[in-house]
Amino acid sequence: MRLTDDYAHGRRDGLRLALAMLAAEEAKWAALLGESRSGRTNALRETRHKTLQVAQKRVQTVLNRMTPKGESAISDELAAAIDAAGL
């Protein structure tokens, strides 16, 4: 069964939004790395940061596989929505 173009485009936009949210969360944790006096807290922050980086890479891989060759990486409409959301 072949997906309709609108459905496939919507799935790609959803992945792009997820990628933007992961990037924002990863940036938050990157800023906190090494800031605590507790080694345990710093280790947890490093683990969360690395987990978010891995998740970003996996979502990006799926998105790349789903994006047709001629299509741009991000649509103008989605870019506007991401900016409006503050991500």
C-alpha positions in Angstrom: 0.0 0.0 0.0 1.4 3.4 -1.0 1.0 6.4 1.3 -0.6 9.5 -0.2 1.7 12.4 -0.7 -0.1 14.5 1.9 0.2 11.8 4.5 3.9 11.2 3.8 4.5 15.0 3.9 2.7 15.2 7.3 4.8 12.4 8.7 8.0 14.1 7.6 6.8 17.4 9.2 6.1 15.5 12.4 9.6 14.1 12.4 11.1 17.5 11.7 9.1 18.9 14.7 10.3 16.1 16.9 13.9 16.8 15.8 13.5 20.5 16.7 12.1 19.6 20.1 15.0 17.2 20.8 17.5 19.8 19.7 16.0 22.3 22.1 16.0 19.8 25.0 19.6 18.7 24.2 20.7 22.4 24.3 19.2 22.8 27.7 21.1 19.8 29.1 24.3 20.8 27.4 24.2 24.1 29.3 23.9 22.2 32.6 26.8 19.8 32.0 29.4 20.0 34.8 27.5 22.8 36.7 26.7 20.8 39.8 29.0 20.1 42.7 27.6 16.6 42.8 29.4 14.0 40.6 26.2 11.9 40.6 24.1 14.8 39.3 26.7 15.6 36.6 26.8 11.9 35.5 23.0 11.9 35.2 23.1 15.1 33.2 25.7 13.7 30.9 23.6 10.5 30.4 20.5 12.6 29.5 22.5 14.7 27.2 23.9 11.7 25.3 20.5 10.1 25.2 19.1 13.1 23.5 21.9 13.3 21.0 21.3 9.6 20.1 17.6 10.2 19.7 18.3 13.2 17.4 20.5 11.1 15.3 17.9 8.3 15.0 15.1 10.7 14.1 17.3 12.4 11.5 18.2 9.1 10.0 14.5 8.2 9.6 13.7 11.6 8.2 16.5 11.3 5.7 15.1 7.9 4.5 11.6 9.3 4.1 12.5 12.6 2.4 12.4 12.4 -1.4 15.6 13.4 -3.2 14.3 16.8 -4.5 12.6 18.0 -1.4 14.2 20.5 0.9 15.2 19.5 4.4 12.5 21.7 6.1 9.4 23.4 4.7 8.8 27.1 5.1 5.6 26.4 6.9 7.2 24.1 9.4 10.1 26.6 10.0 7.5 29.3 10.8 5.7 26.9 13.2 9.0 26.0 15.0 9.9 29.7 15.4 6.4 30.5 16.7 6.8 27.7 19.3 10.1 29.2 20.4 12.1 26.1 19.6 
